[in-house]
Amino acid sequence: MNDAERKAVYRTIIIAQCMGMLGLVLFQNGFMLNYFSKLSLSSADIALVLALPPFVNMLVMLPSAYMSDLHGKKRLGVIGGILMQFGFLSLLVPGLRDAVHAKGLVFSGVVVFSLGNALGGSSWFALLSPLVPEHIRGRFFGRLRVTFQTVTILFTMLVTWLLDRHDDLWMFCGIILVAWVAVLSRLFFYIRIPEVEPAGRRERHFLDALRKVIAVPGFLPFTCYAFLVALFTAGGPLIFALLEKDVLAFKPATITLMGTLLMIGITAGCFLGGRMVDRLGTRTVFVLCHFAYALFFLLFAARGFFALPLTLYIGALTLGYGVVGGSAGIATSSELLALIPSENKSLACSFNMTLISAGCALPGILVSRLLDWEVLSESWMLAGQSLSPYDTMLIASGVMMTLLLVTLGLIPSVIHKVGLYPAASSWNRV
């Protein structure tokens, strides 16, 4: 490709990513939580539904990454894009009409959408890697990340503004329809991305290739550490949102605003975390993040002890939690890139993402079951303050993150002060 063709391809990649993220971000910014609540789903069902995307990702990521190398990355990506359309439309149906089987349509729609997203996501970086020369890879992926995060933040701010004026069901359906059009347009841009590496070149059986990846020194212990951290932190935003809905009685627009602040915090954390990794090394960053996670969990539960407006207090904590999450994500990506072998990179990254997805899915399932089975006390007192089941979960998460400091021995700490931030940012996805 000449320079003009390469620039056109890069432009297509950026537009495709931005369009696709408009659908995904609705699951991350509190919008879908509000929409499912409007459809009269219980908090337990909502927690379970929102745990489905990482759960499906966990099941599909590894085999789809392997199959994409055998049968073509774009072929699976296009199939995934089509499934995402059907999944999104299934979510729209219960809002447009008084569907008797609203819960079934929501569950099936989220599963189909998540399956399509996993099929496309498993080979996304493998598809782009040969298109972007190594000497500009860090800058390009950094630009890609900043662009789509900016677009999703602006979109979430628009959604917040609309819901603040009209939070009727028809407004939710209109926003989902706009996001569906964006996801559909993403498919057309995706088809225009050239696939440089031919399919069918894998020589090793799947299990043989996976055994070789797992045998890389330090890779499996670090991946287990990343799973444990995700297990006790990934459920935080979900618990925050349910707390805001059920206990603090925030309006849908306010809950979505909190989601926006979380995304802004993550973006800032990626910037801050990269520089911290370069100066301090990954292990030091992980230690700081452990204490910060525990502190934010406990501060959420201690909101009654501070004489501050709740919206301001919760917003500040949500923003700070996002900064910690972004910093930890960059440290994780940096360590992973230093550990993965030159061979089977896609499989190594997919294996890591599979375990992290498992760590993200299990907290949502656990929250759902705890609420459905009413295991935790509906109300309890601490130092004269009334607390909820969500506060119990937050305090338990804070304690576990402190105890998990002992697992830092699983980190090989390959990176000390080697300046891997640009490359790391390219692999840290939302």
N, C-alpha and C positions, 0 to 999 in steps of 0.2 A: 504494500500500500504506500502511496505517496503521502505527503504531509496533508494535503487537502482531504484525501479520503480518510486518513486517520482521524483528523479533527471531526469530520462528519460522523464517524463511528463513535467517537467519544461523546459527542453531543447526543447521539441516539441513546447511548448507555445511560447517561445522566438523566435524560427525560424519562426513559423507561423506569429507572429506579424511583424517581420522584413520583411518577404516576402510581406505581405499585404500592408505595409507602402510604399513600392517602387511604387505602383500604386497611392496611395493617394497623395504622396509628389509631383507628377507631377502637381497636381492642386494647390499646395501651393507655389512652388518655381519659378513661372513665366514661366515654360516650356509650359503648356497648353495655356497660353496667347499668347506666341510666335507661337505655332502651329496653333491656331485658326486664328491668323493674317496672317499666310502663306496661309491659306485656304480662305483668302479674306473676312473674317467676319469683320464687322465694330466694332469700339470700344464699341458702345452701345450694340451690340449683344454679344460681348465677356464678358462685365460686367454682362449681364443677364445670360449667360451660367455659369459663375463662381459663380453666386449666387444660382444656382440650387441645389448643394449638401447640403448646410445648409437648404434650403427651403424644400427639400424632407425629410431631417432629422427631421425638425419641424413637418411635417405632419405624419410621420410614427413612430417616436420614442416611443410615449406613447402606442398606440395600439399594436405595435409589442412586447414591453416589457411585456405587459399583456398576449398576446397570447403565448409568449415563456414559461411563467410559466404554462400555461394550456396544451400546446401541446409538450413541449420539447424545450430546448434552442438550442440544436444542430440541431434539425430538421429545425428550422427557419434559423439558421446560415448557414447550408448547402445550403438551397434554396437561401439565400442571396449571398453565394459564387458563385453559378452557374449564378445568374443574373449579378454579377460583370464581369464574363467572357464575356457574350454577350454584355454588355455595352462597355467594352474596345475594343472588336472587331469592334463594330459599329463606334468607333472613328477612327479606323485604316483605314477603307474603303475609306473615302474621300481623304486620302493622297496617297493611292496606285493607285488610278485611278481618272481621271477627272470627279468626280461625279457631276451630275447636281443638285442633292439635297443635297449638302454638309451641308448646314445649318440644314436641317431636320435631317440628320444622326447624326450630332454633338449634337443637342438638345436631340434627343431620346436616344443616347448613354449615355450622361451624366445623364439623368433621370434614366435609367435602372441601370447604375453603382451605382448611389447614393442610389437608392432603395435597392439594394443588400447590400451595405455597412451599411445602416441604420438597416436592418433586423438582420445582424450579430452583429453590434455594440451595439444594445439595450440590448442584454443579455450577452455580453462579460465578464463583471466583475462578473455578477451573476453566470456564468459558472465557472469562475476561483476561486471565493471566497471559496467554500468548499474544493478546492484542495490545498489551501495554508493555513497552520495553522496561527492563529492570531499572534503568537509571532515572526514569520518571514515575515509577510505580507508586512510590510513597506520596508524591505530590498529587498524582491523579486521584488515587483513592481518598486522600485527604480532602481534595476538592469535591469528590463525589459525596463523601459523608457530610461535609459542611452544607452542601447544596440541598441534599434531601432532608437533612434535619431542619434547615431553615424553612423549607417548604412545608414540612409537617407541623412545625411550630406555628407558622402563619395560618395554616389551615385550621389548627386546633383553636387558635385565637378567634378566627371567624366563627367556628362552631360554637364557642363559648358566647360570643356576642349574639348569635341567632337564638340560642337556647335561653339566654337571659331575657329576651323579648317574647319568645313564644316557645314554650316547652311542651306543646301538644304533640300527640302521636304523629300527626301529619308532618310536622317539622322534622322529627326524627327520620321519617320515611324519605323526605326530600333530601336530607343530608346523606343517607345511605345510597340513594339513587345517584347523587353526584359522585360519591366515592366509587360506585359500581362503574360508572362511565369512565372514571380515571383508570380503574383496574383493567377495563376492557381496552382502553387506548394503550395501556402498558403492553398488552399482548402484541399489538400491531408494531410497536417500536421494538419489542423483543425479537420478533421475527426478522427484523432488518439487521440485527447484529450478526456478523459473519462468524461461522465456526471454523477456526483455522486448523485445529488438530482433528484428524479423522478418527472415527470410532473404530472399535474392534481391535485395538492394539494391546490390550491387557494380556499378559502371558501367564500370570500367576492366578491360581484359584483364589476365590474371595477369602476363605479361611486362612490360606497360606499367607496372603498379603496382610491380613489383619494380625496374624501372629507375628509377622516381621515388624509391624508398626508397634505393637505392644512391647516387643523386646527392646525397643530403643531405650537406652539408659535414662532414667528419670522421667520418662514420658507418662507411664501409667500412674506412678505415685502422684505426680502433679495433677493429672486429670481427675484422680480421686479427690484430691484436695479441692479442685474447682467445683466438683459435684457437691461436696459437703458445704461449701460456702453458699452455693446457689440454693441448697436445700433450706437454709435458715435465713436467707435474705430475699430471695425472689418473690416470696409471698408477701413481703412488706407492703408494696403498693396496693395489692388487692385488699389486705386487711385495713389499710388506711382508708381506701374508698368505701368499704363496707361500714367502717366506723363513722365516716362522714355522713353516709346515707341513713343508717339505722339509729345511731346514737346522737350525733350532732345535728341531724335533720338539715343538712346543707341542701340547697336547691341544686337541680341538675347542672345548671350553668356554673355554680361554684365548684362542684365536684370535677367538672371538666377543666375548670381553671386550675385546680390543683394538679391535674394531669399535665397541663401545659407547663406549670412550674417544675414538675418532675423532669420533663423533657429538656427544659432549659438548663436545669441543674446537671443532667447527664452530659449535655453538650459542653458546659463549662468544665465538668470533671474530666472529660477527655483531654481538653487543653491542659488543665492543671496536672493531671495524672501523667501525661507524657513527660513533662519537665521534671516531675518528682522521680519518675523511673530513671531518667538520665542522671540525675544528681544523687539520688539516694540508693538506687537499686530496688529490685522488685520486692525482696523480702521485707525491707523497711516499709515500703508502701503498703504491703499486705498487713503488717502489724498495726499501722496507723488506721487502716480501714476497719480492722476487727474492732478496735476500741470505738471508732466513730459509729459503726453500725450499732453496736450495743448502746451507745449513748443516745442515738436518735430513737431507737425503740423505746427506751425508758422515758425519754422526754415526751414522746407521744402519749404514753400512759400517765405521765405526771402533769398533764395539761391543766388539771383543776387546781394545781398549786401556784399557778402563775396568773396574775391579774392583768391579762392581756386579751384583746379581742381575739376570739377563737379563729376567725378567718386569717388574721395576720399571723397568729402563732402557728397554726397548722400549715399555712403557706410557707413560712420560713423554714419549718422542719422538713417539709416536702422538698423544697429547693435544695436544702443541705443534704438530704438523703440522696437526691439525684447526683450531686457533686461527688459523693462518696462512691456511688455505683459506677459513675463514669470513670473515676480514677482506678477503681478496682478492675474494671473491664479492660482498660489500657494495660495495666500491669499483667493481667492474665494473658492478653493477646501477645504482649512482648515476650513473656516467658515461653509461651507456646511456640511462637515462631522460631525461637532459639533452640527448641527441643526437637521439632518435627524433622524427620529424615528428608533428604533430597528426593528420595523415591517414595511414591505413594503419598504425596502431600495431601491430595484431596481426601483420601481415606483417613489419614491421620487427623486432619481438621474435622472431618465428619464424625470420627469416633469421639473426639473431644466435645463437639457440639451435641452429640447424642447424650452423653452423660450430663452435660450442663442442662440440656432440655429436660432430662429426667428430674434433675434437681429443681427445675422451675415448675414442672407439672405436679410433683408430689405435694408441695405445700398447698396448692389450690384444692387438690383432692382431699387433703387432710382437713382443711378449713371447712370444706363442704360437709364432710362426714361429722365433724365435731358439732356443727350447727344443726344438722339434720337429726342427729341422735341426742342432741341437748345434753352433751356430756359435761359442759362447763356451766357454772352458775350464771344465771341471767344477770345478777347484780350482787356485788360484794363490796365491802368497805376496806379502805386502806388509809390510815391517818385521817379519818373523817371525810374522805372523798369516795364517792360512789363510782365503781368501775364496772366494766362490761366484759363479756366473754372475749371481745377483741383485745381488750387490755391484757387479759390473761395470756393470750397468744403472743402479744408484743413483748411482754415481760419475759416469757419463756424463750423467745427468739433472742432477746438481748443477753440472757444468761448463757444460752448455747453458743453465741458468737464469742463471748468471753472465754468459755471453756475450750472452744475450737482453736485457741492460740497454741495448744499443744500439738496440733496437726501441722504447724508450720515446718516441722521437720520433713514433711513430704515434699517441700519445695526444693528442687535442686539448686535454685538461685543461680542459674547460668548467667543471668544478666546482673551486672553490678552497676557500672556507669559507662555503658557502651553506646548510648545515643540511638536506641532503636525506635524512638517514638514515631517517626514518619511511617515506617513500615507497619508498626503495630496498629496505627490508626486505620490502616486500610483493611484490617481483618476484624476490627471490632464493630459488629453490626448492632443495630437496634433490635 
